[in-house]
Amino acid sequence: MTIPNRLQEVPLAQIDLAETALEMAAAPALDRLAASLREVGLINPPWLRPQPGGQRFQVVTGARRIKAAADLGWQEITVRLTPEGAPDFYCLLVHLIDNAFTRGFNLREQAALVARLLSHCDRETVAARYLPYLGLPPSQAILERLIKTAGLETPWQQLAASGRLALTAAARLADWDPEARAAAWPFLDSLRLSQSKQEELLDQVALLARREGISPAAVLARDELRRALTDSDRTPQERVEALRRRLYAQVYPRLSAARVAFETALARLGWKRTPRFRLHPPAVFEGPDFNLEIKFRNALELQELLGEINRLTRQEDFADLTRG
């Protein structure tokens, strides 16, 4: 579908930025864009669609360029005008393709664009033809996650726009009820969690909720988990690790207790103070085989380490540790 367009100078005062239906940049950083406009001028004109009467214009794509021009004090800007009756789907594709090759899209934009595309195309077409323009593989599974993400509340959309909410985590949250999502918000908003740690948190909370017949909100309301958010004596990373340990202890109580006992015994033996060799227990503390990891630089250091290992293994506490 090709629709004729033309270049024209348009007063910025006649452009309806407040009604930008298709421009969805979450927190546009305009400084660099304004610097570019100042240095070399406008390279890629925005696209506008005339409103009825021809005196007002709706932004099809390029709202950030228009905002940067306004910040520089421009009174007019060169734009590409579509015909007044240009179809919504055509304007949507202009916005999609224009940004796909210039700045890309954040997760909130990807989800919102998918929702708009699905009002014009079936799911198979959106996945196969348009997900690649969003920087994503043509996967139905990814499409379904984006559909779920598009339905999240505004705070989650803002977190997605900032790059701090993973698509997989967003899809999991969309399956929770609003109360559970509200309970999860402080954890994902205040703690810097990688994608894998977001997934781990949500999956373990969901597992505990199912196991105990309660809601995820009730799990997340527990004092020992909430304290991980407010412990001012810990660094942000230490708070993340404290939360993970506390959740792990609730999901795997026997395994967690075995791990704590093992670490305590190692500390009692003095093995925790020897970073050049490490003793690892059997996987999930099942099976007979321990693993000893040794780091050394030369033969002399290896001999010294083996001597220290020999001394430690002769202690009664070591026999208790490895007896199982």
Residue pairs with C-beta under 8 A, 6 or more apart in sequence:
1 87
1 89
1 90
1 93
3 82
3 83
3 86
3 87
3 90
4 83
5 47
5 80
5 81
5 82
5 83
6 80
6 81
7 45
7 78
7 79
7 80
7 81
8 78
8 79
8 81
9 76
9 77
9 78
9 79
10 48
10 57
10 76
10 77
10 78
10 79
10 81
11 75
11 76
12 66
12 69
12 70
12 74
12 75
12 76
12 77
13 75
14 55
14 56
14 57
15 48
15 56
15 57
15 59
15 66
15 77
16 51
16 56
16 57
16 58
16 59
17 59
17 63
17 66
17 67
19 58
20 58
20 59
20 63
21 58
21 59
22 59
22 60
22 61
22 91
22 92
22 95
22 116
23 59
23 61
23 62
23 63
23 64
23 95
24 108
24 109
24 112
24 113
25 63
25 64
25 109
26 106
26 108
26 109
26 158
26 161
26 162
27 161
27 162
28 63
28 64
28 67
30 64
30 67
30 68
30 71
33 64
33 65
33 68
34 68
34 71
34 72
36 43
37 65
37 68
37 69
37 72
37 74
38 72
42 65
42 69
42 77
42 78
44 62
44 65
44 98
44 102
45 62
45 65
45 77
45 78
45 79
45 80
46 59
46 60
46 61
46 62
46 63
46 65
46 66
46 77
46 79
46 80
47 59
47 60
47 61
47 62
47 79
47 80
47 81
47 82
47 91
47 94
47 95
47 98
48 57
48 58
48 59
48 60
48 79
48 80
48 81
48 82
49 57
49 58
49 60
49 81
49 82
49 84
49 86
49 91
50 56
50 57
50 58
50 81
50 82
50 83
50 84
51 57
51 58
51 84
52 84
54 84
57 79
57 81
59 66
60 82
60 86
60 91
60 94
60 95
61 94
61 95
61 98
61 99
62 79
62 98
65 77
66 77
69 77
82 90
82 91
82 94
88 120
89 120
92 113
92 116
92 117
92 120
96 113
96 117
96 130
96 133
96 134
97 133
99 105
100 133
100 134
100 135
104 135
105 113
105 134
105 135
106 160
106 161
106 162
106 163
107 149
107 160
107 161
107 163
107 165
107 166
107 167
107 170
108 149
108 157
108 158
108 160
108 161
109 161
110 134
110 135
110 136
110 146
110 149
111 146
111 147
111 149
111 150
111 157
111 160
111 170
112 150
113 130
113 134
114 126
114 130
114 131
114 134
114 143
114 146
114 147
114 150
115 147
115 150
117 126
117 130
118 126
118 147
121 129
121 130
123 140
123 143
124 140
126 143
127 138
127 139
127 140
127 142
127 143
128 138
129 138
131 137
131 138
131 139
131 142
131 143
132 138
136 142
136 146
142 167
144 171
145 167
145 168
145 170
145 171
146 167
148 170
148 171
148 174
148 175
149 156
149 160
149 167
149 170
149 171
149 174
151 174
152 160
152 170
152 173
152 174
152 181
153 178
153 181
155 185
155 189
156 165
156 170
156 173
156 181
156 185
159 165
159 188
159 189
160 170
164 188
164 192
165 188
165 198
166 194
166 195
166 198
166 199
168 195
168 198
168 199
169 188
169 195
169 198
169 199
169 202
172 199
172 202
172 203
172 206
173 181
173 184
173 202
176 184
176 206
176 216
177 215
177 217
179 215
179 217
180 215
180 216
180 217
180 220
182 217
183 216
183 217
183 220
183 221
184 201
184 202
184 205
184 216
184 220
186 226
186 229
187 193
187 201
187 220
187 225
187 229
187 243
188 198
188 201
190 229
191 228
191 229
191 236
191 239
191 240
191 243
192 236
192 237
192 240
193 201
193 240
197 240
197 244
200 244
200 247
201 243
201 244
201 247
204 247
204 248
204 250
204 251
205 216
205 219
205 220
205 247
206 216
207 251
208 214
208 219
208 247
208 250
208 251
209 215
209 216
209 218
209 219
212 219
219 225
220 226
224 246
225 243
225 246
225 247
227 242
228 239
228 240
228 242
228 243
228 246
229 239
229 243
231 238
231 239
231 242
234 242
245 256
248 256
249 256
249 257
255 284
255 285
258 281
258 285
259 281
259 285
262 281
262 285
262 321
263 272
265 317
265 320
265 321
266 272
266 279
266 321
268 317
269 312
269 315
269 317
269 318
269 321
270 312
271 277
271 278
271 279
271 312
274 308
275 295
276 294
276 295
276 296
276 301
276 305
277 292
277 293
277 294
277 295
277 305
277 308
277 309
278 292
278 293
279 290
279 291
279 292
279 293
280 290
280 291
280 292
280 293
281 290
282 288
282 289
282 290
288 324
290 322
292 309
294 302
294 305
294 309
296 302
296 305
312 318
